[in-house]
Amino acid sequence: TFEAMNPVIECRNLTHHYGKKPALRDVSWQLKPGRILGLLGRNGAGRTTTINILNSFLTPTSGRCLLFGEDAHQRQDLVEVGVDVPNATVMVIEHSLDVIKAADYVIDIGPEGGAGGGTIVAKGTPEQGAENPNSYTGKYLKMHL
């Protein structure tokens, strides 16, 4: 099964600062093959920073992002639709909660944007994210489930 396979994307203790301001703080998560992952969070919470690290546009302050088990900075291909990805394995960063509710798994970065963000405040199924009292996005997701 896909679940037994190694992760397509894995972030391990990912931290990134813009100068002295933290954008991500010790974030760890995986995207398993055959899954749809929704990356949530307020504006400035760290979603784009995560994608820019995966695409090698940014270098993490500490931690690693792996694509198919290799350091993201060692790979030449970008994370995009159709690049060596098994069965529509998808990572979605989307403001439309109607799209996010279709994900198998969600990761909510926050709790705020900017200097108040950069940590995982909720992860699990969309239903679990919606029930998490620490998730700013969860209370809005709950209305769409």
C-alpha positions in Angstrom: 0.0 0.0 0.0 1.0 3.6 -0.4 0.9 4.1 3.4 3.8 1.7 3.8 5.9 3.7 1.3 8.4 6.4 2.3 7.1 9.9 2.4 7.0 12.0 -0.8 7.8 15.1 1.3 9.2 15.2 4.8 10.0 18.3 6.8 12.2 17.6 9.9 12.6 20.3 12.6 12.3 23.0 9.9 13.2 26.5 11.1 13.6 29.6 9.1 14.3 33.2 10.1 14.1 36.4 8.0 16.9 38.3 9.8 16.0 37.9 13.5 12.2 37.3 12.8 11.1 33.6 12.9 8.9 32.4 10.0 9.0 28.7 10.9 9.8 27.2 14.3 10.8 23.6 14.5 8.1 22.3 12.1 8.0 18.6 11.3 5.5 16.8 9.0 5.2 14.2 6.2 3.2 13.8 3.0 2.7 10.1 2.3 2.1 8.8 -1.2 -1.4 8.7 -2.5 -2.6 11.4 0.0 -3.9 14.9 -0.3 -2.4 17.3 2.3 -3.9 20.7 3.0 -1.4 23.2 4.4 -3.4 25.9 6.3 -2.7 29.0 8.2 -3.2 32.7 8.4 -1.4 35.0 6.0 2.2 35.2 7.1 2.1 32.0 9.2 4.8 30.2 7.2 3.1 28.4 4.3 4.9 30.2 1.5 8.2 30.0 3.4 7.7 26.2 3.5 7.1 26.0 -0.2 10.1 28.2 -1.0 12.3 25.9 1.1 10.9 22.9 -0.8 11.6 24.6 -4.1 15.2 25.5 -2.9 14.4 29.2 -3.2 15.2 29.5 0.5 17.7 27.7 2.7 16.3 26.7 6.2 18.0 28.2 9.2 18.0 24.7 10.6 16.2 21.4 9.9 15.7 19.7 6.6 13.1 19.2 3.9 13.3 15.9 2.0 11.8 15.1 -1.4 11.7 11.4 -2.0 14.2 10.9 0.8 16.7 13.4 -0.7 17.5 16.9 0.7 15.4 19.4 -1.2 18.5 21.4 -2.0 20.1 18.5 -3.7 17.3 17.9 -6.2 17.0 20.0 -9.3 13.3 19.6 -10.0 10.7 21.8 -8.4 7.7 20.6 -6.5 5.0 20.9 -9.1 2.2 18.8 -10.5 3.4 15.7 -12.1 7.1 15.6 -10.9 7.8 12.0 -9.9 4.7 12.0 -7.7 2.8 8.7 -7.2 -1.0 8.6 -7.8 -2.0 12.6 -7.5 -0.3 12.7 -4.2 -1.1 16.4 -3.8 -0.1 19.2 -1.4 -2.6 22.1 -1.4 -2.2 25.5 0.0 -5.6 27.1 -0.5 -7.8 29.6 1.2 -10.9 27.9 -0.1 -12.1 25.7 2.7 -14.3 23.8 0.3 -11.1 22.6 -1.3 -9.3 22.0 2.0 -12.2 19.8 3.4 -11.4 17.3 0.6 -7.9 16.7 2.0 -6.9 13.5 3.7 -4.8 15.4 6.2 -4.3 19.0 7.2 -1.5 20.9 8.8 -2.4 24.3 10.3 0.6 26.6 10.9 0.1 29.6 13.2 -1.3 30.6 15.6 -0.9 34.1 14.1 0.9 35.5 11.0 4.3 37.0 11.0 6.3 36.8 14.2 3.4 35.2 16.0 3.3 32.3 13.5 5.5 29.5 12.3 4.4 26.6 14.6 2.1 23.7 13.9 -1.1 24.4 15.9 -3.2 21.5 14.5 -2.8 18.4 12.3 -4.9 15.5 11.4 -8.0 14.9 9.3 -10.0 18.1 8.4 -12.5 17.1 11.1 -9.7 16.9 13.7 -8.4 20.3 12.6 -11.9 21.8 12.8 -12.2 20.5 16.4 -8.8 21.8 17.6 -9.3 24.8 19.8 -5.8 26.1 19.0 -6.6 26.4 15.3 -7.7 29.8 14.0 -8.6 28.2 10.7 -10.4 25.3 12.3 -13.4 27.2 13.5 -14.0 28.3 9.8 -13.3 24.9 8.5 -15.9 23.4 10.8 -18.6 25.5 9.1 -17.7 23.8 5.7 -17.7 20.2 6.9 
